[in-house]
């Protein structure tokens, strides 16, 4: 057999393999080759020995010789319950005909290899199994995301508070460390989690789960998976979200809502880097990056004995606190323009020409619902064709004396007028004006260059 290896970079290390063959030489050969690439590789020389190993540990992949003493490999696989056939299986044999190969594939074999074979053939078969497994996981995640609410918006804003968030995300994303995102509802915590995953360069998927939206009885099965018959309604075995997030990021949204008993089980899974499906005695190794989020004061929850202190410190390796919208008012015009453009396109309706006074009113509004509330308001404006007059009637802030109304102006003209007025107030000093406008000097320069004919008085 040729020992030329397959492409090692294409095969994930967090995989457990069981080799079943009555030839010690074949077991040793495959064990030596596969143990360099995978987290766990075990060997057995009979079906009985393999069954003992499977009782102690879950295996992602079985490589089984068809001809074994006692029960054959195919007879063993046929005798397994459907819920026990969660592992991919590659059959190998020195005595095969077309009928045997067809039968093997019919009973669920992932591949069929004829002895003698080259190691490259075996590794390619293994890689195909893992690719199919990964594709199944990604399909599950995509189906799940169809029913999830997508991010509110891209991260938009030039305020110091949001720029600090950008800097932390960029620095932390490539690391495997757990991150805790704190902030009020509607501030964009899931969006930051997705950015952490996007910039992490992890090959697996981003899998979100709202810990407060799943009943305590089902949360364990949702995260860790379950066997057939583990509880009422469990008609078949299913992998958990930890498994589907393999190699990627598991986002635990509203982790502060998690019951205390489940907190202990989550802590054990994080510490052991392994999960145990409900109804099973076998643990499965998992390789995921954890990002958690909460709108609660989690440290206070720890002090009040509502959240485990050890889990808090396990999740809070590094924390990111998202500012409420009322603390980043300078970003509101940019967010308004963004939502107006995107939602008008999605709804097939024209954008609303918000006036200067409209934007001032929005900046002075408290926004208890944060970015989510702002987005909903802009959508309502587009549907109605105007800003609802009653929306800001309870706002205590009055327009600044001397402000003019710009009804009917386009957003571009309104923006230009506002920037020119701010420049005039700062005697043409672009750096000072940019700070007041809440934009970068580079952004301001770009806009000024486009309006050069109107700006002969502006100083460098």
N, C-alpha and C positions, 0 to 999 in steps of 0.2 A: 504494500500500500504506500502511495505517495504521501509524504508528510508536508507537502507544500500547503501553508495555511491559507485560509480565506481572509478576506478583508476584515481585520479585527475591529476597525473603527465603526463598522456598520452593525455590529452586534452589541447589545446592551449587556453590561456586566450583572445587573440585578435580576438574574434569572436562575432558577433552580432546576436541575436536570437529574433524572434517574435513568441509569443504564442497566438493562436487564439482559444478560447473555450468559449461557453456561460455559463459555470459553473464557478462562481467566486472562488469556492473552489479549482478547478483544476488549474485555472490561478495562484492563490496565492501559491499553492503547488509547481508548476513547477518554478515559478518566484523565490521563496525562494531558491530552490535547484540549479538552473542554474546561478543565479546572483553571487553566490560564486565562480563560475568558469570562467565566461565569461565577456568581457568588457561591453557589453550592452545587457540587456534583457528587452523587452517591452511586454505588454499584450494587447489583444483586445477581445471583446466579440461578435464581428460580422465582416462580410466581409467588410462592409462599414468603420468601425472603423479601421480595418487593412489597408485598402487602404489609409486612411489619414496618417497613420504612415509611410507607404512605400513611400509616396510622399516626406516625410521629411528626410528619412534616408534609406540607403541600409541595408538589412539584409542578412547575409550569410546563415542563416538557418531558415526555417519556421516550426513550430510544430502546426498542424492544425487539429481540430476536423472535421470529415466529416459532422456530423449533426449540422448545425447552423441555427439560425433563418433567414428567407429570403433565400438567396443563400447558398447552401451547400459548404463545403470546396472543394469538387471535382469539382463542377460546376465553382467555382471561378478560380481554377487552370486551368481548360480546356479553360476558356475564355481569359486567359493571352496570349499575343503575345509570340512567341518563344524567342524574345530578352528580354522579361520580366521574363523569367523563369531561371534566372541566380542563384537564390537561391535554395539550396537543400530543400526538403520538406519531412517531416515525417507526415503521416496521423495517426490519432487515432480515435477509435470509440468503442462504447459499443454494436453496432448492426452490425455485419459483417458476410458475407458469402464468399465463395470462389470466386464467380463472382465479388463481390465488390473489394476484394483484388487484383484480376487480373487486373481489370480496373484501379485501383489506380496506380499499377506498370506500366501499359501500358501508362498512360498519364504522366509518368515521376517522380513518387514518389520515394524517396530514400529508404523509409522503411514504414512499416505498423504495427501498434501496437494496440492490442485489450485491451480495458479497462475491468476490472481493471488491472493495471500493477504495477510491482515493480519499484522503481526508478532506480535500477540497469539495468533493461531492457531498460529504456529510455536512460540512459547515454551510454549504449553500442551501441544503435542505433545512438546516436549523434556522438559517437566516430567513428563509421563506416563511417558516412557521411564525417567527417573531414578527415579521412584517404584517402577516395576516392578523395576528393578535393585536398589533398596534392599530391597524386599520379599523378593527372592530371597536376598539376603545375610542378612537377618534369619531367614528360614526355615532357612538352613544353620546359623546360629548356634544356633537353638533346637534343631535336631536334634542338634547337637554337645553342647549342654548336658544333653540327656537322659541321655547316657552319662557325663557328668562328675559328680564328687562335689560336691554343693551345699555351701554354707558350713556350718561346724560349728554356728554359732549367731549370734544377733545380738551386737553388741559390748556385753557386760554387765560392769559393775563400777564401783565408785566409788573404787578405789585411786588414789593419786597417779600411779602409773605409767601406768595405762590412761587416766586423764583427760588426761595429757600427750599421749597418742596421739590422743585425740579432738581436742584443740586444734590439733595439727599438721595433721591431716586437714582440718579445717574451713578452715584458713588456706591450705593448698596446693592443695586440690581445684580451685578455679576457674581455676588457671593451667595453661598447656600444658606446663610443665616435667616432665622425666622424674623418676620417683621410684623409689628402691631401698628395698625392704622387707627387713629382715634379722631373723632370729629362728630359734629351734629349730623342728623339725618339730612340727606340732600346735598352734602358738601363734595361728593365725588369720591368716596372711599374705594368703591369697586374700580373706578377708572384708574386710580393710583396703583391698585393691585395689578391691574392689567398691564400698566406701564412697567412695573417691576418685573413681571413675567416677560414682556416683550424685550426688555433690555437685558434680561438674564442670559439669553442665548441658550436656554434649556430646550432640548429637542421635544419634550413631551407637551401635552396640552395644558391649557389653563382651565381648571374645573372649579366653578363657583358653587357654594352651597350656603343657603341662608339657614343658620342654626335655629333661628326663631320661627321659621315658617314650617318646620317639620315637627310632628308630635314627638314628645320624649320617647315614646314606645318604639317609634320607627327610626329615630335618628341613628342609633347604633348600627342597624342593618343598612341604612343608607350610606354610612361612612365606611363600614367594614365589610359589607356583603353578608350573605346568609346562605345556608344550605336548604335543600328542599325539605319542607315540613318543619322548619325551625319555629314557625309561628303560624297562626291562622291566616290563610291567604298566600302563604309562601309555596306556591304550586311548583316552582322550579328554583334551582340554585341561581344566585346572581352575585356577580362581583360588586364590591363597594366602590365608592368614589375615590378612595385611596388608590385602588388598583387602576382605575381609569385615568388617574392623574400621574401614573408612573412616568418618571423622567421629567415631569413638568411641575406645575404649581397648583396646590390645593388652596383655594381661597375660602376661609371660614368667616363668612359675614355674620355680624351680630353674635359673635362668640360669647358675649356676656349673657345671652339668653340661654345658654346651654345648661341643662340640669347638672347638679353637683355630682351625681353618680356617674353621669356620662363624662364629666370633666376628668374623673379618675381614670377612666378607660382611655380617653384621648391622651392623657399624660403618659400612660404606659406605652401606647402605640408610638408616641413621639420619641420616648426614651429608648425603646427597643428597636425602632425602625422596622416594625412588623405589626401586622394586624391579624386578628383572629375572627373569622366570620361567625355570625350568630349561628349557634347550633353545631359548630365544628370544634374539634380539639386541636386542629392544626393551625400553626401560625404561618403567615406568608410575609416574606420580606418585601418592603416597599421603599422606593426611592422617590420622595417628593419634597418639594420646598413649600413650607407652610407660610402663608400670609393670612393674618387674622385682622378683623376690623370690629369696632364697636362704637356705638354712640353713647355708651355709658361711661362714667368715671370708674374705670376698672380697678384702679388702686383703692378707691373708696369701697367698691364691692368686696375687695379682699379684706379690708378693715372691718366690714360688716359681716364677714363670714358667709358671703353669698358666692364667692368665687375663690377657688383654691389658690393659695399663694404660690405653691410650687409650679402650677400650670401657668400662672401669670408671668413668672420670671422665665419660664421656658418659652413662652410666646413673645415676651417683650425683650428679646435680645437687642432690638433697636426699634424705637417708636417714631412714627411720623404723625404729627398733629395737623389736621387740615383746618384752616381758619374758616369761620363762618363768613358768609357773603357780606354781612354788614361791616366786617373788619377789612375788607378789600374792595371798598366802594369804587376805587379808581379802575377796577377791572370790569365794572358793570357795562359801560358803553361798548367795549369789545365783545362781551358776551351777548348783549342785545343784538348787535350787528350780525354776529355769528348765527344765533338762533333765528333771527329774522330771515337770513338768507337760506339756511338749511331747511327750516320748516315751510317756508313759502314754496320752495322747490318740491318738497315731499307732498304738500297739500295741493299743489297746482294752482296756487292763488298768488296775487301780487304782494310784494313786500309792503310794509307800512312805513310811511315817511315820518318817523318819530321826530318831534320837535326838540329844540334845546331844552325847553321847560319840561318836556316828558322825561328826558334823560336826567335832568336835575332831580325831578320827583322820584325817579327810580333809585338814584344814588342816596336819597335821604330816607327811603323806605326801610324798615327794619328787616324784612325778608326772613321771617321765622322759618320758612321752608327752604331757605337757601337757594342753591342753583336750580333745584327741582321746581320750586315755586316760580322762579323767574322764567324758566322754560315754559311752564304751563301758561303764564300770563301772555308771553309772546305768541303762543299758539292761539290763545283766545283772541288776541288782537287781530291776528291774520284772518281768523274765521269771521270776526265781526266787521273787519275793515277799518277799525279804529281802536284807540286805547280806551277801555271802559272808564268813563268819567268818575264813577263812584269808587274805583279801586283804591285811590290814594286819598279819599275824602277824610279819613281818620288820621292822616299823617299830620303831625304837629308842625312840621317844617314848612315854612312859607317860602315862595320864590324870593330870591334876592331882589331888593328894590332896583329898578332901572333895567331889569332883564327884559328883553324883547321876545315876542312870540314869532315863530317861524313856520306857521302852518302852511302846508303845501310844499315845503322845501324837500328836495331829495336828501337822502342820508349823506351822499358824497358832498353836497353843497353845505349841509349842516356841519359835517365834520371839518370841512375846510374853514368855515367861518369861526368855529370854536377854536381851532388851532391858531388861526391868525390873531384872534382876539387875545388868546393867552400869550402869544409872542409879543404882542403890543404891550400887555401888562408888565412883561418882564424886559421891556426896552430892547427886544430883539435877541436876548440871550437864550440861545437854543438849549444849552445844558440845563439852565434853571427852568425853562418852559417844559422840557421833557419830564423833569421830576414832578412838576405840578400836574401834567397830563397823565402821568402814570405809565409812560411808554419809554422805550430805550432811545438813546440819542440816535442810534442807527435808524430806527423806525421813523423818527421825526425827520432826519436828513433825507430819507427816501421820499417822503411826502413833499418836503419843501422843494426838492429838485424837480418834482412834477409840476409845481406851481411857481417856478422861478420868476416868471414875468411879473408876478404880483409881490415879490419879496425883495425888492432892491434895498429896503431899509434894514433887513435882518443882518445882524453881525455874526461872525464865525464863533 
